[in-house]
Amino acid sequence: MTTTDNSTPTILLVHGAWHGAWCWEALVPELTALGWRVATVDLPSASADPADNAGMYDDARAVRERLAALDGPVTVLAHSYGGLPVTEAVAQAPHVSRLVYLAAFLLDEGVSLAGLSDGQIPSGDSGSVPLPGEPGDILYGGVAPEDADRAVARLVPQSLKSFSEPLTAAGWKTVPCSYIVCEDDKALAPAFQETMALRAERSYRRAWSHSPFLSAPAELAALITADADR
C-alpha cells in the first residue's frame, strides 16, 4: 500500500449485530500483511449479559472513544449494523479520513433500523433482537462449515434499543466513503445495498455472502487496500 508520508495507515474495524471484535480474526493478519495498523472495538449493544441494555448511541460513543485513542488519519470500516454507530460517531471525529461500508447500513438522519423494518422489528428500550433463522446459512454463506459453526456459537444477544434509536448525524456527508455490495448476501438484500451505495463516492460489487471477513478475508483485505490507494 502506498502512503504519502511513510507512516503506517490505520483502520478501525466495527462489527455488526450479535458479533464482537472476534469476527475480524481472519481479516486482521491479511490487513497487517498489506501494511495496515488494525484496531477493533466491541460494541456494547451486543452482550451476553442480560443486564446490559446499551443502544446505538452507546455504540457510537464506544466508536468515538476508540477513535480518540488512535493517531489520525484513520479509515473506518463498518459491517452491517455497524454502519449506524459509525455514521453517528464520525460526524464528531475529525481525524477520520475515509469510511468503508461493508454490506452495511448507510442511512440518513432520523432513520432507525426498527423504522425501516415495516413493523417486523418492534421499537423499544428493552429486550433483544432475535437472530435470523438458520444463522449459519444467512450470515455465513461460503464460510467453511466448521468455521461457520464456531462463529454461530459465539453470537450474543443484540439489544432492541440499538435498532430503535434513530441517527442524529450522518458522517458520510462530510467524510469520503466507499460501499462494498455483497451480491450473494442473504442477510441484507443486495438490491437495498445498491440503493445505499448510491450515497457513496465509489462502490464495488463482489460475489460474496454477508461475512466476507470469514469467507474471503484475503480478497477483502486486497479490496480495502486498493480502495485506500485510489
Summary of the structure (lengths in Angstrom):
residues: 230
radius of gyration: 16.3
end to end distance: 10.2
largest distance: 50.3
contacts: 793
relative contact order: 0.19
helix: 39%
strand: 17%
